[in-house]
Amino acid sequence: MNAGLSCGAANSVISIAADGNIYPCHMLHEKEFTLGNIFTAELTIENINKNVVTYFDIANADTIEDCQDCEYKYFCSSGCRARAYFKLEILAKRIVIANCLNIFTIDYRSSY
């Protein structure tokens, strides 16, 4: 399980398409999230689209408004950024699925 500030997209996770385009994760093969291309440039820190990486760096459990005060935010990492993008058209927003852990934990505690 991947727990922490974020899901790891564009940092500890990348996805490479058949055409060589590099994306932050397997779910975000969208033009605006292209980090670079392994066929047209050497894969180095200098050649990566830093704007995309920076955006993923700042969209994390500490900065997403609905997650900031949640005691479980580092467990779910504020949810999947791709799901937030496709559902809400913004990466830096909590999606309902990220709230499931909080509800489960409250229900679990109240059963004892």
MOURJO-V965210 format. One record per pair of residues at least 4 apart in sequence whose ideal C-beta (glycine too) atoms are under 6 Angstrom apart, sorted by the first residue. I is the first residue (numbers start at 1). J is the second residue. D is the distance in whole Angstrom. If there is no record, write none. Layout:
<<I;J;D> <I;J;D>>
//
This chain:
<<2;8;6> <3;74;6> <3;75;5> <4;74;6> <4;77;6> <5;60;4> <5;61;5> <6;60;4> <6;77;5> <7;77;5> <7;80;6> <7;81;6> <8;12;4> <8;13;4> <9;13;5> <9;24;4> <9;25;4> <9;56;5> <9;81;5> <10;24;4> <10;52;6> <10;53;5> <10;56;4> <13;25;5> <14;22;6> <15;23;5> <15;25;6> <15;26;4> <16;22;5> <17;21;5> <17;29;6> <20;37;4> <20;38;5> <20;39;4> <21;34;5> <21;37;5> <22;35;4> <22;36;5> <23;28;5> <23;29;5> <23;33;5> <24;28;5> <24;33;5> <24;56;6> <25;82;6> <27;82;4> <28;33;5> <28;82;5> <33;52;6> <35;48;5> <35;49;5> <35;52;6> <36;41;6> <36;47;5> <36;48;5> <38;43;5> <41;47;4> <50;54;6> <58;63;6> <59;81;6> <59;91;5> <59;92;4> <61;67;5> <61;73;4> <61;77;6> <61;78;4> <64;78;5> <64;92;6> <64;94;5> <66;94;4> <67;73;5> <67;78;4> <67;94;5> <72;101;5> <72;102;6> <76;98;5> <76;101;5> <78;98;6> <79;95;5> <79;97;6> <79;98;3> <81;91;5> <83;87;6> <83;95;5> <84;88;5> <84;91;6> <84;93;5> <84;95;5> <85;91;5> <87;95;6> <88;93;5> <94;98;5> <104;108;6>>
//
